[in-house]
Amino acid sequence: RLDTVIEAASLLPKHIDWALIIVGDGPEMTNLKNHAKALRVDDRVFFLKWQDNPLPAVKRSSFYVISSEYEGFSN
């Protein structure tokens, strides 16, 4: 549900400095990029594609979101 995360980020007040970094790749990448563009936040949403080790990106973040509707393993 990264579309929901992008939509939520688009609702942040304009004066707040933020960036959304999406790590991963898949068949929805083009749709997500188009969604960000339609919401006019494509200049703040960055797609890193697949990372063998996403930990550096997570460490640089203020927070992270796992937006799946279902997880097979508890976190």
PyMOL Python script that loads the backbone (N, CA, C, O; Angstrom):
from pymol import cmd

cmd.read_pdbstr("""\
ATOM      1  N   ARG A   1       0.814  -1.198   0.000  1.00  0.00           N
ATOM      2  CA  ARG A   1       0.000   0.000   0.000  1.00  0.00           C
ATOM      3  C   ARG A   1       0.859   1.264   0.000  1.00  0.00           C
ATOM      4  O   ARG A   1       0.584   2.219   0.727  1.00  0.00           O
ATOM      5  N   LEU A   2       1.885   1.250  -0.815  1.00  0.00           N
ATOM      6  CA  LEU A   2       2.727   2.434  -0.924  1.00  0.00           C
ATOM      7  C   LEU A   2       1.974   3.603  -1.543  1.00  0.00           C
ATOM      8  O   LEU A   2       2.348   4.758  -1.340  1.00  0.00           O
ATOM      9  N   ASP A   3       0.924   3.318  -2.289  1.00  0.00           N
ATOM     10  CA  ASP A   3       0.100   4.396  -2.825  1.00  0.00           C
ATOM     11  C   ASP A   3      -0.508   5.213  -1.686  1.00  0.00           C
ATOM     12  O   ASP A   3      -0.618   6.435  -1.782  1.00  0.00           O
ATOM     13  N   THR A   4      -0.898   4.536  -0.619  1.00  0.00           N
ATOM     14  CA  THR A   4      -1.461   5.211   0.549  1.00  0.00           C
ATOM     15  C   THR A   4      -0.406   6.048   1.262  1.00  0.00           C
ATOM     16  O   THR A   4      -0.699   7.145   1.737  1.00  0.00           O
ATOM     17  N   VAL A   5       0.811   5.538   1.337  1.00  0.00           N
ATOM     18  CA  VAL A   5       1.904   6.291   1.971  1.00  0.00           C
ATOM     19  C   VAL A   5       2.196   7.560   1.169  1.00  0.00           C
ATOM     20  O   VAL A   5       2.376   8.634   1.744  1.00  0.00           O
ATOM     21  N   ILE A   6       2.241   7.436  -0.152  1.00  0.00           N
ATOM     22  CA  ILE A   6       2.473   8.611  -0.999  1.00  0.00           C
ATOM     23  C   ILE A   6       1.349   9.625  -0.823  1.00  0.00           C
ATOM     24  O   ILE A   6       1.597  10.828  -0.733  1.00  0.00           O
ATOM     25  N   GLU A   7       0.123   9.138  -0.775  1.00  0.00           N
ATOM     26  CA  GLU A   7      -1.016  10.033  -0.595  1.00  0.00           C
ATOM     27  C   GLU A   7      -0.962  10.733   0.762  1.00  0.00           C
ATOM     28  O   GLU A   7      -1.227  11.932   0.852  1.00  0.00           O
ATOM     29  N   ALA A   8      -0.625  10.000   1.805  1.00  0.00           N
ATOM     30  CA  ALA A   8      -0.518  10.603   3.140  1.00  0.00           C
ATOM     31  C   ALA A   8       0.576  11.666   3.164  1.00  0.00           C
ATOM     32  O   ALA A   8       0.396  12.736   3.744  1.00  0.00           O
ATOM     33  N   ALA A   9       1.707  11.369   2.535  1.00  0.00           N
ATOM     34  CA  ALA A   9       2.801  12.343   2.492  1.00  0.00           C
ATOM     35  C   ALA A   9       2.381  13.605   1.741  1.00  0.00           C
ATOM     36  O   ALA A   9       2.801  14.708   2.092  1.00  0.00           O
ATOM     37  N   SER A  10       1.561  13.446   0.719  1.00  0.00           N
ATOM     38  CA  SER A  10       1.125  14.605  -0.064  1.00  0.00           C
ATOM     39  C   SER A  10       0.252  15.556   0.748  1.00  0.00           C
ATOM     40  O   SER A  10       0.077  16.714   0.370  1.00  0.00           O
ATOM     41  N   LEU A  11      -0.294  15.074   1.855  1.00  0.00           N
ATOM     42  CA  LEU A  11      -1.161  15.895   2.698  1.00  0.00           C
ATOM     43  C   LEU A  11      -0.384  16.716   3.731  1.00  0.00           C
ATOM     44  O   LEU A  11      -0.963  17.545   4.433  1.00  0.00           O
ATOM     45  N   LEU A  12       0.925  16.482   3.820  1.00  0.00           N
ATOM     46  CA  LEU A  12       1.732  17.252   4.764  1.00  0.00           C
ATOM     47  C   LEU A  12       1.740  18.724   4.349  1.00  0.00           C
ATOM     48  O   LEU A  12       1.721  19.038   3.159  1.00  0.00           O
ATOM     49  N   PRO A  13       1.768  19.621   5.331  1.00  0.00           N
ATOM     50  CA  PRO A  13       1.806  21.054   4.992  1.00  0.00           C
ATOM     51  C   PRO A  13       3.019  21.379   4.119  1.00  0.00           C
ATOM     52  O   PRO A  13       4.083  20.780   4.266  1.00  0.00           O
ATOM     53  N   LYS A  14       2.841  22.330   3.216  1.00  0.00           N
ATOM     54  CA  LYS A  14       3.886  22.679   2.243  1.00  0.00           C
ATOM     55  C   LYS A  14       5.180  23.161   2.898  1.00  0.00           C
ATOM     56  O   LYS A  14       6.258  22.982   2.330  1.00  0.00           O
ATOM     57  N   HIS A  15       5.090  23.774   4.091  1.00  0.00           N
ATOM     58  CA  HIS A  15       6.289  24.333   4.723  1.00  0.00           C
ATOM     59  C   HIS A  15       7.157  23.264   5.405  1.00  0.00           C
ATOM     60  O   HIS A  15       8.273  23.566   5.828  1.00  0.00           O
ATOM     61  N   ILE A  16       6.674  22.044   5.515  1.00  0.00           N
ATOM     62  CA  ILE A  16       7.451  20.971   6.135  1.00  0.00           C
ATOM     63  C   ILE A  16       8.405  20.386   5.097  1.00  0.00           C
ATOM     64  O   ILE A  16       7.999  20.025   3.992  1.00  0.00           O
ATOM     65  N   ASP A  17       9.679  20.301   5.474  1.00  0.00           N
ATOM     66  CA  ASP A  17      10.690  19.738   4.580  1.00  0.00           C
ATOM     67  C   ASP A  17      10.716  18.222   4.779  1.00  0.00           C
ATOM     68  O   ASP A  17      11.066  17.742   5.857  1.00  0.00           O
ATOM     69  N   TRP A  18      10.349  17.477   3.747  1.00  0.00           N
ATOM     70  CA  TRP A  18      10.311  16.022   3.851  1.00  0.00           C
ATOM     71  C   TRP A  18      10.694  15.406   2.520  1.00  0.00           C
ATOM     72  O   TRP A  18      10.613  16.038   1.466  1.00  0.00           O
ATOM     73  N   ALA A  19      11.109  14.164   2.603  1.00  0.00           N
ATOM     74  CA  ALA A  19      11.355  13.349   1.411  1.00  0.00           C
ATOM     75  C   ALA A  19      10.914  11.932   1.746  1.00  0.00           C
ATOM     76  O   ALA A  19      11.101  11.457   2.866  1.00  0.00           O
ATOM     77  N   LEU A  20      10.340  11.282   0.781  1.00  0.00           N
ATOM     78  CA  LEU A  20       9.910   9.895   0.930  1.00  0.00           C
ATOM     79  C   LEU A  20      10.810   9.048   0.044  1.00  0.00           C
ATOM     80  O   LEU A  20      10.880   9.255  -1.168  1.00  0.00           O
ATOM     81  N   ILE A  21      11.492   8.101   0.652  1.00  0.00           N
ATOM     82  CA  ILE A  21      12.385   7.207  -0.075  1.00  0.00           C
ATOM     83  C   ILE A  21      11.766   5.822  -0.058  1.00  0.00           C
ATOM     84  O   ILE A  21      11.537   5.244   1.004  1.00  0.00           O
ATOM     85  N   ILE A  22      11.501   5.301  -1.233  1.00  0.00           N
ATOM     86  CA  ILE A  22      10.902   3.979  -1.364  1.00  0.00           C
ATOM     87  C   ILE A  22      11.983   3.020  -1.841  1.00  0.00           C
ATOM     88  O   ILE A  22      12.557   3.192  -2.917  1.00  0.00           O
ATOM     89  N   VAL A  23      12.248   2.014  -1.027  1.00  0.00           N
ATOM     90  CA  VAL A  23      13.267   1.014  -1.347  1.00  0.00           C
ATOM     91  C   VAL A  23      12.558  -0.236  -1.846  1.00  0.00           C
ATOM     92  O   VAL A  23      11.691  -0.778  -1.161  1.00  0.00           O
ATOM     93  N   GLY A  24      12.918  -0.686  -3.014  1.00  0.00           N
ATOM     94  CA  GLY A  24      12.328  -1.888  -3.574  1.00  0.00           C
ATOM     95  C   GLY A  24      11.984  -1.687  -5.035  1.00  0.00           C
ATOM     96  O   GLY A  24      12.114  -0.591  -5.580  1.00  0.00           O
ATOM     97  N   ASP A  25      11.551  -2.745  -5.645  1.00  0.00           N
ATOM     98  CA  ASP A  25      11.209  -2.715  -7.058  1.00  0.00           C
ATOM     99  C   ASP A  25      10.070  -3.694  -7.280  1.00  0.00           C
ATOM    100  O   ASP A  25       9.863  -4.610  -6.485  1.00  0.00           O
ATOM    101  N   GLY A  26       9.353  -3.501  -8.332  1.00  0.00           N
ATOM    102  CA  GLY A  26       8.268  -4.426  -8.610  1.00  0.00           C
ATOM    103  C   GLY A  26       7.363  -3.908  -9.699  1.00  0.00           C
ATOM    104  O   GLY A  26       7.613  -2.852 -10.280  1.00  0.00           O
ATOM    105  N   PRO A  27       6.305  -4.656  -9.977  1.00  0.00           N
ATOM    106  CA  PRO A  27       5.424  -4.309 -11.084  1.00  0.00           C
ATOM    107  C   PRO A  27       4.624  -3.022 -10.875  1.00  0.00           C
ATOM    108  O   PRO A  27       4.082  -2.483 -11.840  1.00  0.00           O
ATOM    109  N   GLU A  28       4.536  -2.523  -9.662  1.00  0.00           N
ATOM    110  CA  GLU A  28       3.773  -1.305  -9.384  1.00  0.00           C
ATOM    111  C   GLU A  28       4.615  -0.034  -9.443  1.00  0.00           C
ATOM    112  O   GLU A  28       4.097   1.059  -9.214  1.00  0.00           O
ATOM    113  N   MET A  29       5.907  -0.164  -9.747  1.00  0.00           N
ATOM    114  CA  MET A  29       6.803   0.996  -9.734  1.00  0.00           C
ATOM    115  C   MET A  29       6.282   2.131 -10.624  1.00  0.00           C
ATOM    116  O   MET A  29       6.228   3.278 -10.182  1.00  0.00           O
ATOM    117  N   THR A  30       5.905   1.833 -11.851  1.00  0.00           N
ATOM    118  CA  THR A  30       5.423   2.873 -12.762  1.00  0.00           C
ATOM    119  C   THR A  30       4.150   3.516 -12.232  1.00  0.00           C
ATOM    120  O   THR A  30       3.997   4.736 -12.295  1.00  0.00           O
ATOM    121  N   ASN A  31       3.237   2.706 -11.710  1.00  0.00           N
ATOM    122  CA  ASN A  31       1.999   3.249 -11.140  1.00  0.00           C
ATOM    123  C   ASN A  31       2.282   4.165  -9.961  1.00  0.00           C
ATOM    124  O   ASN A  31       1.650   5.212  -9.820  1.00  0.00           O
ATOM    125  N   LEU A  32       3.231   3.777  -9.111  1.00  0.00           N
ATOM    126  CA  LEU A  32       3.574   4.601  -7.948  1.00  0.00           C
ATOM    127  C   LEU A  32       4.210   5.921  -8.378  1.00  0.00           C
ATOM    128  O   LEU A  32       3.919   6.969  -7.802  1.00  0.00           O
ATOM    129  N   LYS A  33       5.070   5.872  -9.380  1.00  0.00           N
ATOM    130  CA  LYS A  33       5.671   7.111  -9.889  1.00  0.00           C
ATOM    131  C   LYS A  33       4.600   8.023 -10.477  1.00  0.00           C
ATOM    132  O   LYS A  33       4.624   9.235 -10.260  1.00  0.00           O
ATOM    133  N   ASN A  34       3.672   7.449 -11.210  1.00  0.00           N
ATOM    134  CA  ASN A  34       2.576   8.234 -11.787  1.00  0.00           C
ATOM    135  C   ASN A  34       1.676   8.808 -10.696  1.00  0.00           C
ATOM    136  O   ASN A  34       1.189   9.932 -10.814  1.00  0.00           O
ATOM    137  N   HIS A  35       1.459   8.039  -9.643  1.00  0.00           N
ATOM    138  CA  HIS A  35       0.636   8.500  -8.516  1.00  0.00           C
ATOM    139  C   HIS A  35       1.301   9.697  -7.840  1.00  0.00           C
ATOM    140  O   HIS A  35       0.634  10.685  -7.532  1.00  0.00           O
ATOM    141  N   ALA A  36       2.599   9.615  -7.609  1.00  0.00           N
ATOM    142  CA  ALA A  36       3.334  10.728  -7.005  1.00  0.00           C
ATOM    143  C   ALA A  36       3.272  11.963  -7.900  1.00  0.00           C
ATOM    144  O   ALA A  36       3.121  13.084  -7.416  1.00  0.00           O
ATOM    145  N   LYS A  37       3.388  11.747  -9.199  1.00  0.00           N
ATOM    146  CA  LYS A  37       3.317  12.876 -10.139  1.00  0.00           C
ATOM    147  C   LYS A  37       1.929  13.506 -10.131  1.00  0.00           C
ATOM    148  O   LYS A  37       1.802  14.730 -10.140  1.00  0.00           O
ATOM    149  N   ALA A  38       0.893  12.680 -10.115  1.00  0.00           N
ATOM    150  CA  ALA A  38      -0.478  13.189 -10.099  1.00  0.00           C
ATOM    151  C   ALA A  38      -0.759  13.999  -8.836  1.00  0.00           C
ATOM    152  O   ALA A  38      -1.527  14.961  -8.869  1.00  0.00           O
ATOM    153  N   LEU A  39      -0.137  13.609  -7.725  1.00  0.00           N
ATOM    154  CA  LEU A  39      -0.323  14.322  -6.459  1.00  0.00           C
ATOM    155  C   LEU A  39       0.659  15.490  -6.301  1.00  0.00           C
ATOM    156  O   LEU A  39       0.659  16.187  -5.287  1.00  0.00           O
ATOM    157  N   ARG A  40       1.492  15.684  -7.322  1.00  0.00           N
ATOM    158  CA  ARG A  40       2.476  16.779  -7.361  1.00  0.00           C
ATOM    159  C   ARG A  40       3.500  16.696  -6.235  1.00  0.00           C
ATOM    160  O   ARG A  40       3.907  17.713  -5.674  1.00  0.00           O
ATOM    161  N   VAL A  41       3.912  15.472  -5.913  1.00  0.00           N
ATOM    162  CA  VAL A  41       4.967  15.272  -4.924  1.00  0.00           C
ATOM    163  C   VAL A  41       6.123  14.463  -5.512  1.00  0.00           C
ATOM    164  O   VAL A  41       6.975  13.961  -4.779  1.00  0.00           O
ATOM    165  N   ASP A  42       6.144  14.340  -6.838  1.00  0.00           N
ATOM    166  CA  ASP A  42       7.186  13.539  -7.480  1.00  0.00           C
ATOM    167  C   ASP A  42       8.580  14.123  -7.277  1.00  0.00           C
ATOM    168  O   ASP A  42       9.569  13.420  -7.482  1.00  0.00           O
ATOM    169  N   ASP A  43       8.682  15.386  -6.881  1.00  0.00           N
ATOM    170  CA  ASP A  43       9.987  15.975  -6.578  1.00  0.00           C
ATOM    171  C   ASP A  43      10.447  15.647  -5.157  1.00  0.00           C
ATOM    172  O   ASP A  43      11.566  15.988  -4.774  1.00  0.00           O
ATOM    173  N   ARG A  44       9.589  14.986  -4.374  1.00  0.00           N
ATOM    174  CA  ARG A  44       9.926  14.624  -2.993  1.00  0.00           C
ATOM    175  C   ARG A  44       9.881  13.114  -2.759  1.00  0.00           C
ATOM    176  O   ARG A  44      10.215  12.647  -1.670  1.00  0.00           O
ATOM    177  N   VAL A  45       9.477  12.361  -3.755  1.00  0.00           N
ATOM    178  CA  VAL A  45       9.398  10.903  -3.635  1.00  0.00           C
ATOM    179  C   VAL A  45      10.500  10.299  -4.500  1.00  0.00           C
ATOM    180  O   VAL A  45      10.564  10.533  -5.707  1.00  0.00           O
ATOM    181  N   PHE A  46      11.365   9.515  -3.854  1.00  0.00           N
ATOM    182  CA  PHE A  46      12.523   8.937  -4.530  1.00  0.00           C
ATOM    183  C   PHE A  46      12.446   7.416  -4.478  1.00  0.00           C
ATOM    184  O   PHE A  46      12.126   6.834  -3.441  1.00  0.00           O
ATOM    185  N   PHE A  47      12.737   6.793  -5.583  1.00  0.00           N
ATOM    186  CA  PHE A  47      12.671   5.340  -5.704  1.00  0.00           C
ATOM    187  C   PHE A  47      14.092   4.794  -5.832  1.00  0.00           C
ATOM    188  O   PHE A  47      14.776   5.067  -6.819  1.00  0.00           O
ATOM    189  N   LEU A  48      14.539   4.022  -4.834  1.00  0.00           N
ATOM    190  CA  LEU A  48      15.896   3.477  -4.839  1.00  0.00           C
ATOM    191  C   LEU A  48      15.995   2.115  -5.509  1.00  0.00           C
ATOM    192  O   LEU A  48      17.093   1.580  -5.663  1.00  0.00           O
ATOM    193  N   LYS A  49      14.881   1.558  -5.903  1.00  0.00           N
ATOM    194  CA  LYS A  49      14.839   0.206  -6.464  1.00  0.00           C
ATOM    195  C   LYS A  49      15.335  -0.802  -5.421  1.00  0.00           C
ATOM    196  O   LYS A  49      15.447  -0.469  -4.241  1.00  0.00           O
ATOM    197  N   TRP A  50      15.625  -2.009  -5.845  1.00  0.00           N
ATOM    198  CA  TRP A  50      16.035  -3.080  -4.954  1.00  0.00           C
ATOM    199  C   TRP A  50      17.414  -2.789  -4.368  1.00  0.00           C
ATOM    200  O   TRP A  50      18.325  -2.374  -5.084  1.00  0.00           O
ATOM    201  N   GLN A  51      17.562  -3.007  -3.069  1.00  0.00           N
ATOM    202  CA  GLN A  51      18.843  -2.845  -2.380  1.00  0.00           C
ATOM    203  C   GLN A  51      19.182  -4.165  -1.708  1.00  0.00           C
ATOM    204  O   GLN A  51      18.379  -4.700  -0.944  1.00  0.00           O
ATOM    205  N   ASP A  52      20.375  -4.694  -1.991  1.00  0.00           N
ATOM    206  CA  ASP A  52      20.795  -5.918  -1.315  1.00  0.00           C
ATOM    207  C   ASP A  52      20.857  -5.709   0.192  1.00  0.00           C
ATOM    208  O   ASP A  52      20.562  -6.614   0.973  1.00  0.00           O
ATOM    209  N   ASN A  53      21.247  -4.500   0.587  1.00  0.00           N
ATOM    210  CA  ASN A  53      21.324  -4.163   1.998  1.00  0.00           C
ATOM    211  C   ASN A  53      20.625  -2.823   2.215  1.00  0.00           C
ATOM    212  O   ASN A  53      21.256  -1.778   2.053  1.00  0.00           O
ATOM    213  N   PRO A  54      19.346  -2.822   2.574  1.00  0.00           N
ATOM    214  CA  PRO A  54      18.616  -1.567   2.766  1.00  0.00           C
ATOM    215  C   PRO A  54      18.920  -0.874   4.095  1.00  0.00           C
ATOM    216  O   PRO A  54      18.433   0.232   4.329  1.00  0.00           O
ATOM    217  N   LEU A  55      19.706  -1.492   4.960  1.00  0.00           N
ATOM    218  CA  LEU A  55      19.967  -0.941   6.286  1.00  0.00           C
ATOM    219  C   LEU A  55      20.543   0.482   6.249  1.00  0.00           C
ATOM    220  O   LEU A  55      20.109   1.307   7.053  1.00  0.00           O
ATOM    221  N   PRO A  56      21.487   0.815   5.371  1.00  0.00           N
ATOM    222  CA  PRO A  56      21.966   2.203   5.351  1.00  0.00           C
ATOM    223  C   PRO A  56      20.866   3.228   5.089  1.00  0.00           C
ATOM    224  O   PRO A  56      20.867   4.302   5.691  1.00  0.00           O
ATOM    225  N   ALA A  57      19.931   2.909   4.200  1.00  0.00           N
ATOM    226  CA  ALA A  57      18.817   3.819   3.933  1.00  0.00           C
ATOM    227  C   ALA A  57      17.923   3.942   5.158  1.00  0.00           C
ATOM    228  O   ALA A  57      17.450   5.034   5.471  1.00  0.00           O
ATOM    229  N   VAL A  58      17.689   2.853   5.843  1.00  0.00           N
ATOM    230  CA  VAL A  58      16.865   2.878   7.056  1.00  0.00           C
ATOM    231  C   VAL A  58      17.551   3.702   8.138  1.00  0.00           C
ATOM    232  O   VAL A  58      16.892   4.485   8.822  1.00  0.00           O
ATOM    233  N   LYS A  59      18.850   3.543   8.303  1.00  0.00           N
ATOM    234  CA  LYS A  59      19.585   4.279   9.343  1.00  0.00           C
ATOM    235  C   LYS A  59      19.563   5.787   9.106  1.00  0.00           C
ATOM    236  O   LYS A  59      19.576   6.561  10.063  1.00  0.00           O
ATOM    237  N   ARG A  60      19.532   6.211   7.846  1.00  0.00           N
ATOM    238  CA  ARG A  60      19.506   7.644   7.530  1.00  0.00           C
ATOM    239  C   ARG A  60      18.119   8.254   7.695  1.00  0.00           C
ATOM    240  O   ARG A  60      17.964   9.475   7.649  1.00  0.00           O
ATOM    241  N   SER A  61      17.128   7.421   7.885  1.00  0.00           N
ATOM    242  CA  SER A  61      15.746   7.893   7.939  1.00  0.00           C
ATOM    243  C   SER A  61      15.353   8.333   9.338  1.00  0.00           C
ATOM    244  O   SER A  61      15.865   7.824  10.336  1.00  0.00           O
ATOM    245  N   SER A  62      14.444   9.277   9.390  1.00  0.00           N
ATOM    246  CA  SER A  62      13.872   9.690  10.675  1.00  0.00           C
ATOM    247  C   SER A  62      12.875   8.648  11.167  1.00  0.00           C
ATOM    248  O   SER A  62      12.739   8.425  12.370  1.00  0.00           O
ATOM    249  N   PHE A  63      12.189   8.023  10.238  1.00  0.00           N
ATOM    250  CA  PHE A  63      11.280   6.928  10.557  1.00  0.00           C
ATOM    251  C   PHE A  63      11.053   6.124   9.285  1.00  0.00           C
ATOM    252  O   PHE A  63      11.393   6.564   8.187  1.00  0.00           O
ATOM    253  N   TYR A  64      10.480   4.949   9.447  1.00  0.00           N
ATOM    254  CA  TYR A  64      10.154   4.148   8.268  1.00  0.00           C
ATOM    255  C   TYR A  64       8.772   3.547   8.432  1.00  0.00           C
ATOM    256  O   TYR A  64       8.256   3.399   9.540  1.00  0.00           O
ATOM    257  N   VAL A  65       8.197   3.208   7.304  1.00  0.00           N
ATOM    258  CA  VAL A  65       6.835   2.702   7.268  1.00  0.00           C
ATOM    259  C   VAL A  65       6.826   1.358   6.556  1.00  0.00           C
ATOM    260  O   VAL A  65       7.395   1.216   5.474  1.00  0.00           O
ATOM    261  N   ILE A  66       6.190   0.391   7.156  1.00  0.00           N
ATOM    262  CA  ILE A  66       5.912  -0.878   6.489  1.00  0.00           C
ATOM    263  C   ILE A  66       4.412  -0.850   6.221  1.00  0.00           C
ATOM    264  O   ILE A  66       3.602  -0.964   7.140  1.00  0.00           O
ATOM    265  N   SER A  67       4.059  -0.697   4.961  1.00  0.00           N
ATOM    266  CA  SER A  67       2.662  -0.400   4.626  1.00  0.00           C
ATOM    267  C   SER A  67       1.871  -1.600   4.117  1.00  0.00           C
ATOM    268  O   SER A  67       0.792  -1.434   3.548  1.00  0.00           O
ATOM    269  N   SER A  68       2.388  -2.784   4.313  1.00  0.00           N
ATOM    270  CA  SER A  68       1.675  -3.962   3.816  1.00  0.00           C
ATOM    271  C   SER A  68       0.387  -4.184   4.607  1.00  0.00           C
ATOM    272  O   SER A  68       0.293  -3.829   5.782  1.00  0.00           O
ATOM    273  N   GLU A  69      -0.577  -4.762   3.956  1.00  0.00           N
ATOM    274  CA  GLU A  69      -1.838  -5.083   4.614  1.00  0.00           C
ATOM    275  C   GLU A  69      -1.741  -6.370   5.403  1.00  0.00           C
ATOM    276  O   GLU A  69      -2.536  -6.612   6.311  1.00  0.00           O
ATOM    277  N   TYR A  70      -0.769  -7.196   5.058  1.00  0.00           N
ATOM    278  CA  TYR A  70      -0.602  -8.479   5.727  1.00  0.00           C
ATOM    279  C   TYR A  70       0.875  -8.797   5.810  1.00  0.00           C
ATOM    280  O   TYR A  70       1.613  -8.598   4.846  1.00  0.00           O
ATOM    281  N   GLU A  71       1.310  -9.291   6.960  1.00  0.00           N
ATOM    282  CA  GLU A  71       2.682  -9.749   7.154  1.00  0.00           C
ATOM    283  C   GLU A  71       2.639 -11.195   7.588  1.00  0.00           C
ATOM    284  O   GLU A  71       1.909 -11.540   8.518  1.00  0.00           O
ATOM    285  N   GLY A  72       3.401 -12.040   6.937  1.00  0.00           N
ATOM    286  CA  GLY A  72       3.462 -13.438   7.304  1.00  0.00           C
ATOM    287  C   GLY A  72       4.221 -13.683   8.586  1.00  0.00           C
ATOM    288  O   GLY A  72       4.037 -14.706   9.246  1.00  0.00           O
ATOM    289  N   PHE A  73       5.092 -12.722   8.943  1.00  0.00           N
ATOM    290  CA  PHE A  73       5.890 -12.839  10.158  1.00  0.00           C
ATOM    291  C   PHE A  73       5.642 -11.592  11.004  1.00  0.00           C
ATOM    292  O   PHE A  73       5.571 -10.485  10.471  1.00  0.00           O
ATOM    293  N   SER A  74       5.513 -11.761  12.275  1.00  0.00           N
ATOM    294  CA  SER A  74       5.302 -10.591  13.141  1.00  0.00           C
ATOM    295  C   SER A  74       6.601  -9.812  13.264  1.00  0.00           C
ATOM    296  O   SER A  74       7.691 -10.380  13.191  1.00  0.00           O
ATOM    297  N   ASN A  75       6.474  -8.521  13.448  1.00  0.00           N
ATOM    298  CA  ASN A  75       7.630  -7.623  13.619  1.00  0.00           C
ATOM    299  C   ASN A  75       7.591  -7.004  14.989  1.00  0.00           C
ATOM    300  O   ASN A  75       8.472  -6.217  15.336  1.00  0.00           O
TER     301      ASN A  75
END
""", "prot")
cmd.dss("prot")
cmd.show_as("cartoon", "prot")
cmd.util.cbc("prot")
cmd.orient("prot")
